Amino acid sequence: MKQNLKRFFGIYLRLALLTLIVCTSLRIVLLFNEQTTETGFGLLRWIAVFGLGAVNDLCALTLGCLFLWIFLLSLSKWKYGRPTGYLLLGALTAAFCYVAFCNTIFDEYGSAAPLVASIVLGYWAGSFALRLFLPQLQPRWSKAWLAALLTICVGAILFNAVSEYFFWSEFGVRYNFIAVDYLVYTNEVVGNIMESYPILPLATAIVALTAAVTWLLFRRTIRATEAFKEGRWKLPASALYLCMAGAALWLLPFNTRFQTSDNVYFNELQANGLYKFYEAFRKNELDYAQFYRTLPEAEAAAIVHAEYRSEGENRRIVVSPREERRPNIVLVTLESMSASFMARYGCPDGLTPRLDSLCAEALVFDRIFATGNRTVRGLEAVTLSLPPCPGQSIIKRPRNAGMHSTGAMLRGKGYDVLYFYGGNSYFDNMETFFGGNGYEIVDQRQYTPDEITFQNIWGVADEDSYAKAIRTLGQRARSGRPFFAHIMSVSNHRPYTYPAGRIPIPNDAKSRAGGVMYSDYALGGFLDAARRQPWFGNTVFVITADHCASSAGKTEIPLEKYRIPAMIYAPALVEAGCVEKIASQIDLMPTLFALLGMEYESWFYGRDILADDFRERAFVATYQDLGYLEGDRFTILSPVGRAEQYRLRPTADDPYALERTEELDSALLDRAVAFYQTSTQWNKR
């Protein structure tokens, strides 16, 4: 037992030594990086950089050894004995057959999920059967997997150091939300990296060094793999490892207390990059002032106040010459409904007959752009009427309750405010956000079994969601109070499954076209049902999309891939027509409020599109590239203070094709900076 304990912790100590050597060397290299300035630290700060840095690195390593610990625990001889081995093989085979031949949650999700699950379980069952019936394979299998895991650990330490070096060389910090963003845009990022760095020579060198270091440090341990199958060492080793892991879990966030200096380099050098990556993923934030081009605060504020005739943090009183009306309002955001799916915008496939026919009866905005490419971005835009912030949406961030939202404004005018979602609203933090901002949430948990005719992994079918809304709004209408209902659809989402017999595309085709057509069909049914309700004549419907189906293109932000349908439908209240002005999602609700003559205190960045002084512009962004379209110029703000401008050059295939310009229009650049700088600063109020 003592020998195995020494072997187990010998593995950890060798990995710890490697980690300290590599990470300390990395800190020294980063100190001399061209991005690093202002490092005139005193003695205590130098001790903190390397001392606390070493502690942080060891804590991260300790937590990273979790999978290695689990594997070593799994090494045993008893699992191949009788009847244990046959029971385990039976369970693995049954799991594989279930996933491979039955409709499971992986099939509900679609894409490559069923194939991946089948491959993993098939390999697991097949390899276990070989080891069970051919015992001579067991030692080789154990050695091979221990060697593989140790190689992965060594490779991860070396690869991470190289990655952090290049990330620091570009951004001057450890991993932040930009690194998280790289996982979101894998195709684009991989292509950019392949073009920017000598990947093949670097990869070859890392692989060779990994193999050499693994052999040097662990060759004897790998040869002694069979000894780990003896079980008495596992209990004391597990107890000690879990204590170490618990201490690491406490120390890593505790040590961030020492990262409070005004000197960014001091904070970043002592930090552990992998933990910074985890923090960025959890907090979902990217500090605008640190990474983007800025103006002096007074100058940025002056530009915003001149635009909105506001004061303070864009506060103003919106007045109206019209008599105020307070009808019911229903806002429908359609999942992934690109404008390009509609016949009105050139699609020949007939996917949206109900939306297209509705355009003749509604006030249609033909040049509206989504602010982002995820559902939370669309919900943020129509709820808060703010430009998109760098990093993750406000909806997924902490401390997002009590904000100045459309729901809060209408609640102050006596409205019942509801949010309808066909799935579980804990997804994407919707429950916390909408609940914290005064919305009453109606999600899948409020449905009775007889209210659900079809559901998949994302929630109930759109028809069921709309039917629930009709019943709920009918009850609210009888109270005499106006209601504001925000309905988010879910069916136009992978796996694109829906009830059979509704549309010409089979319900098991799992095609995007089917999802679009069914979403359109369900919306049409909802409006038909609404027309039969006594409250219909006094209700305004705002119909738009949360984002487009795809955002990939030739440029960082291909404008055509952000164009969405948007219309206001209320035959008795709003005159039908067509608006050709360029605008953003954030402008839709302020435009509706202006049509209804509502006066209110506002911090919105959205404006009334129909106003004579409306400046045609749109805010369009990814998680890190912030776009601002005005006139024929499109400005993109990127991390490390980069700024680019493009000119619209329409083509037959793309009315929003872009051509990069060499000279920057300083007035448009300053306006873009001012809007994004102030909104990201002031939305924290």
N, C-alpha and C positions, 0 to 999 in steps of 0.2 A: 504493500500500500504506500509506504513512504517513497519508494522509487517512482511510482506513478504520480504521486503528488509533486515530486521534483520535476518530472517530465512535463506535467501540465503547466506548472508555474514557470518552468524553464522556457516554454513556448512564449508565455506572456512577457517574461523579462527580456527575451531576445527581441521581440516585437517592440517593446518599450525602448530598448536601447536604439534600435533602428529609427524609431519615431523621433527620439530626442536628437539624434545626429542629423536626420534629414530636416526636421523642423527648425532646429537652431541654425543650421546652415542656410535655410531659406530666409530666416529673419535677417541674417547678416547680409545676404544677397539683396534683399529688399531695401535694406538701409542705404545701399549704394545705387539703387535704381533711380533712373532719371525722373521718375514721378515723385520721388520722396524728397521733400524739402522740410525745413524747420525741424531738425532733429537735434537741436542743441539741448539735450536733456541733462539734468543733474544726475548724481550718482543713484539716488533712490529711484528715479525713473528708469534708468538703465537696468537696475535690479528687477524692477517690476516688469519691464519688457521681456527679459529673458527668464526670470524666476516664475512669475505668474504665467508667462507663455508656456513654460515647460509643464506646469501643473495642468493648464488647460488642455495641452496636447495629450498628456497621459490620461486625463479624464475621458477625452474623446476616444482614445484607443481602447480604454477599458470597456466602454459601451459598445464599441465596434467589434469586440471579441465575442459578443453574444452568440452569433451563429456558430463560431468555432466551438464554444462551450457546449451548445446544444448537440452538435455533431459528435463530439467526444462522449457525451452522455449516451448517445444512441448506439455507440459501439458496444456490442455484447454478444455472447454466444447463446443465451437463453432464447432469443427471439427466433433462432433457427431450429429449436427443439420441437418435440411433439407434446401437445397439439398446438402450441403457440404459433409456430411457423405456418402451419396450414390455416389457422384462423386468420392470421395477418394477411396471408396470400389471398384468402377468400374475400376479405374486406377490401383489399386493394383492387382485386379483379372486379368486384361488384361496383366499386366506385368508378372504375374506368368504363365499364359497360353502361352504367347509368349516364355518365357524361357523354359518351360516344353515341349512344343510340336512343336516348330519351330527350325530351324537351326540358332543359334545365335553365337555371338563371343565366348561365353563360350564353345559351341560345337567345334568351330574351334580350341580352345586351347586343348580341350580334358581333360584327366585325371579326377580328381574329380570336376573340375570347374563347369560343368553343374549341377551336383547333389547338390553341395553346394549352387549355385545360386537358384535352385529350392526350396530347403529346406528353405532358408532365406525368399524368396518372398512368399512361401506357408505359412510359419508361420505368416508372417506379414499380409497377406491378411486374413488368417483364424482367427487370434486373433482379428483383427480389426472388422471382421464381428460379432464375438461373442460379442464384446463390444458394437457394434452398435445396435444389436437386443436384447441384454440382458444388459440394462443399469446398473443393480445392480452389474455387474462385473467390471465396470469402476474404482471405488475407489480401489478395491482389486488389480487390475492390476497395477494401478499407484503406490500404496504402495509397491507392490512386486518388481517392477522394480527400484524404488528409493532405496529400501533396498539392492537390488542386486548391483546397481552401487556404493553405498556407501561401501558395503562390498568389492567390487573389489578394490576401492581406498585404503581402509585400508589394505587389503591383499597385494596389490602391494607395499605399503610403507614397510610393515614388511618383505615380501618375498625378496624385493630388498636388504634390509639391510643384511639379512642372506646370500644372493647370493654374495654380495660384500665382506662380510667377508671371505667366502671360496675362492673367486677369489683372494683377496689380500693375503691370506695364501699361495697360490700357486705361484703367480706372483709378489707380492709386489707392485702392482699398482691398480688403479681403472680400470674399463672396458676399453679394447682397442680392436684392430682388432681380437684378439683371441676370444673375446666374440662374435663378429660378425660372426667369423668363426664357432662358435658353432651352429649358426642358419643354416649355410650351410650344416653341417654334423650332422644333428639332430639325426639320428639313432645311429651313432657311439658315439656321445657325451652323449646321454641319457643312453646308455648302460654302458659307462665308469662311469658316475655319480652314477648310480644305484649300481655299484660294489664298488665304492670308498667311499661312504658316507652313513650314516644311514638314507636313504631317508624317509622311512615310519614313524619312530618316529618324524623326523623333520617336515614332512608334517602335521602329526597329531597335533603337537604342534602349528604350524603356523595357521592351520585352526581353532583350538580351541581359540587361542589368537585373531585371526581376528574377530571371532563371538562375543567374549566377549567385545572387544574394540568397535566394531560397535554398539552393544547394549548399552554400557555405554555412548557413545558420541552422538548417533543419534536416540535413541528410540523415543524421543518426536518429532523430526523433521519428522520421518517417519509417525507417527500418524497424523501429520498435512499436509500430502501430498496434500489433496484436496484444501487447501488454495492456493497452487501455481497455480491453474487453473485460478485464477483471474488475469487479464492481465495488469493492470495499472503499476505494479511494474517492468515489464519486460524491458521497454525502459530505465529507469535510471540505472537499474542493469546491463543491457547489455553494456551501454555506459561506466560505471565504470569498468566493467570486461575487456572490450576491451582495455581500457587505461592501465590497469594493465598488460594485456597480451603483449601489445606493449612495455611497459617498460621492461618486462621480456625478450622479444626477443632482446632488445638492450643490456641489462645488462649482459646476459650470455656470449656472445662473447666478450663484453668489459672487463669483469673480467678476461678473459684469459691473458690479458696484465700483470697481476700480477703473472702469473704462468711462470715466466721466470728465476727462480732461478736455479743455478747449482745443488741444492739439490732436487733430484727427489721426496723425501718424502714430502717436503714442497709444491711442486706443486700439488702432487696427493691428499694430505690430505684436502686441501682447495677446491678441485674440487668436482663437483657433478657427481656421477657415471653415471646416465642416460644421462646427457649431454655429458660426455666423450664417451659413447656408440654411441650417434648420431654423434659426431665428427669423431670417428673411421670409422663409416659406410660411412660418406661423404668423408673423406680423403683417405680411403682405404689403410692406411699405417701401417706398424709394424716395428719399428726401430730395425734394425739388431744388432747394437752395444749395445743396451740396453738389449736385450733379448736372444741373442745367444752367443755361445762360440766364442771367438775372439783370434787372435794372435796379437803381437805387429805389428803396421802398416808396419814397415820396413820389418819385417820377412814375412808377408803376401804378400807384394808387390814383394819381392825377389822370392817367389815361383811362382807367376804369370809371372814375367818377364823371369824366367828361362824356363817356359813352352812355352811361346809364342815368346821368343827372342824380347821382347818389352821394352819400357821405359815409364816413366810417368804413365798415366792412361791407360796402356796397348796399347799404340800407337806404331805402327810399319808400315813399308812399305812392303806390300805383293808383291813379285816378282815371275816371272814365266819363266821357260825355253822355254815355248811354244810361238808360235806366237799368238798375241791377235786377237780374233775374236769377233765380236759384232753382233750376230744374235738376232732376236726377242726372248723374253723370256716370257713364260706364266706359272705362278705359280698357281696351283689349289689346294686349301685346302678344303677337303671334310668334311662336318659336321659329327662328331661322327662316323667315319669309323674305327672301330677297326680292327686290323690285323686278329683277330679271326673270322671275317665274311668271309674271303677269303678261297677258297679251297686250295690255296697254303700253308696256315698255319693250315690246318686240318679241316675246316668247311665242313660238308657233304651236306649242304642244297642248294648249287648252287645259292647263293644270288648275287655273283659278277662275272658273266661270262666274262664281258668285261675287268674288272681289271685283272682277272686271265689270260686271253688270251694276254693282253698287256705285261705281265711279260716276255713273250718269245721274245719281241722286244725291251725291255727297259733295262737300267742299274738299277738293283733292289737292294735295301739295305734291307736285311732281318732282321736286328737286330737294328732297329731304335726305340727310345722311345720318346713319347710325354713328354714335360716338365711339363704339368699340366693336369687338367681335366675340363677346361672351354675353350670356343672358344677364348676368349681374350688371354689366355695363349699361345695357338698355334699361333695366329697372332703375338703376341709379339716375340715368338721364331724365326719365319722365317723372321720377319721384322727387328729386332734389333740384333739377334744372341747373346743374353745374357742369362745367367742362370736365372731361375725364382727368383724373389725377394719375401721376406715374405710379407704377406698382399695381397692386390689386385694387379692385373696386372698393369704395367706401362700405358697401354692403358687407364685405367679408372682413372688414377691419374691426378691431375692438373699439369701444367708446363711440358708437355710432347712433346712440339713442337721442331723442329730444332735438332732432335737427329741424330746420325750417323746410318742411316738405309740402308737397301739394295736399297730402292728406291732412297735415296739421292746419294749413290755411283753411281748408274746407270744413274741418271739424270746428274751427272757430266761428264759422258761419252757420253752425247748426246741423251740419251733415253727419249722418252715420257713415263711417269710413271702414270699408272692408277690403280684404285682399283674398282672392280666390286662387288656389293652386291645386292642380289635380294630383300632385305627388305629396310627399312629406316635406313640409316647409323647413325642416331643419337643414335640408340640402342647401348648400351655398350660403348658409347663415341667414336665409330669408326670414325665418321665424324670429330670430333675435332682432334683425333690422326693422322689419315691419311692425312687430309687436312693440319694440322700443320706441317707435314713432307714432303710436296711437292707432294703428290699424287693428281691426278685429280680423283674425286669420281663420279662413275656412279652407282646410286642406283635406287630404285623403283620410285623416284620422276621424273626421266628422261625418264620413259617409257610412250609412248602414249597408249591410250586404245587398239588399234589394235595390240600392241606388247605383250599384256597379254592374254594368253589363259586359265590360271588357277592361282589362288592365295589363300593363307590362311593367318592366322594371322601373320606368319613370313615373308611373302613376296610372290613374284611370284615363280612359279615352276622353278626348275633347268633348264628345257628345254628353258623356256623364257629367263632366265638369260644368258645361253650360246648363244642363238640366238642373243641377244643384243650384247654380246661380239664379236661374229663373224662379225656383221655389223659394229660395232665401230672400230674394229681392221683392217677391210678391208679399211676403210676410212683413218686410220692412216698410213697404209702401203703405200698408194699412195703418202704420203708426202716425202718418201725416208728416213725418220728417223727411227731407230729401236725403237721398243716399248717393255716396260716391263708391263705386265698386271697381276695383282694379282686378282684371282677370288675366292670368298668365296661362297660355296653352302649353301643352307638352307633347302632343302626338307627332309633330313634325321633327322627330329626333330619332336617331338610331335607337332601336332596331327597325323603326318605321313599320310597326305592326298596329293594326286597328281592326274594328269589327268587320266581319265578312259581309259582302253584298251591298256595300254602300257606294262604291265607286268602281269604274271599269277595271282599274288595276287590282289584281288579286291581293287579298290581305296578307298572304304569306310570301309575297314577292320581295319584301324587305328592301324596297327601293326608295330613294329620295323622292322620285316623282310621285310615288304612292303616298308618302308622308305629306307632301305639299298639297296634293289633290284632296286627301281626306281632311286636312286642316281647313281647307277652303270649304269643303262640304259641310263640316261641323259648324263653322262660323255662319254659313248660310242658314242652317237649321236653327241656330241660336237666334238669329235676327227674325226668322219667320215666327218662332215661338214668342219673341218679345213683342212683335206687332200685335199679337193676340191678347196682350196684357193691358189692363186698364191704365197702367203707368207709362205706356210707351209714348203717348203723345207729349208727355212732359219730360222726356229723357233725351240726352245728347250722348251719342256713341262716338268715342275717339278710337280709331282702329289703326294700329301701326305694327311694326315688327320690333323684336328686341335687338336683332342683328341679322346679318346676311348668313347664307348657308356656308360661304367660303370667303376667306380673306386673303388668300395667297395670290400674288401677282408679280409683275415685273419690277415694281418699286416697293419700298418699305410699306407704304400705305396706298394700295391701288384704289382710287376713289370709287370706281364703278362697283367694286366689291363691298362698298359700304352704303350703297343706295338702297333705300327701303321704301315700301309703300306707306302712305300716311293720309288719313282722311278724317273729316268730322261729318257725321251723319245724323241729322235730326230734321226730317222733312217739315215739321211744324215750326221749327225754331231757327234753323240755319239754312240760308239759301245755297243751293248747289252752285258749283263753279270750279275753276281751275286756277291754281296759284303757281307761277313759274319761278318764284324767287328761291335762291339757294338758302337753305336753312338747316338747322340741326334738330335732332330729337329733343334737345333741351328747350326748344322754342314752342313745342306743341301745346303744352298745358297753359303757359302764359298767353298764347294766342286764343285758346278757348276762353280763358277768364276774361280777356278783353272783349270777345264777342258777346259774352253774357253781361258785360257792364260791371264786372266786379271790381271793387276797390279794396286794397289790402296792403299791409306792410310786407315788403319783399326784400329778400336777399338773393333772388334768382339771377342767374346770368342769362337765362333765356328771355327772349323778348317777343312782343306781338309781331308776328310775321306780316300782318296786314297793315301795320302802321306805316304812315307815309315816310317816317324817318328811320325805318328799319334798315340797318346795314346788312346787306346780304353777306353771310359768312357761315361757315360750318366748322365745328370742332370734331376731329376724327383722329383716333389714336389707337395704338397698340398698348402693351403694358409699359413700354419705355419710349417709344417714338410718339411725340405729341404733334399732331397736325392741325394747321389752321388755314382754311380756304377762304380767300376774299378776292373778289373779282376774278381775274384769270391767273392769280398767283397762289400757290400752295406752299406754305412754310412748314418745315418739319424741324422740331427741336429734339435733340438727342442727348444722351448722357455725355459727360466731359465737355459740356458747353458747346457741342457741335450744333450748327444750324445750316440747313440747306433750303433752297427754294426751287420750285418747279413752275413752269408755265403750262397752262392748259393748251394742248394741241389736239383737238378732236379729230378722230378718224372715223371711217365708216363702221369699224368694228367696236370702237370705244369712244363714246362722246366725252369721256373724262381722261383721255390719255395725257400723260405728263412728259414734259421735256425739261431736263435740268438746266437751270440758268447759272451762269458764272457769277454775275453780280447780284448782290442782295438788295432788295428794296428795304431800306432801313425803317421806314414808317410802318410797313406791314410787319417787319420783324419785331419791332418794339411793341406793336399791338398784340402780336401772338405771345410774346414773353409776358407782357403785363397781365393778360387774361389768365394764363396758366399759373404764373407766379402768385398772383393775388388769390386765385381760387383755391390753390393747394394750401396756402397759408391761412386763409380766412375760413375755410370749411372745417377747421379744427375747433371753431368756437363752440 
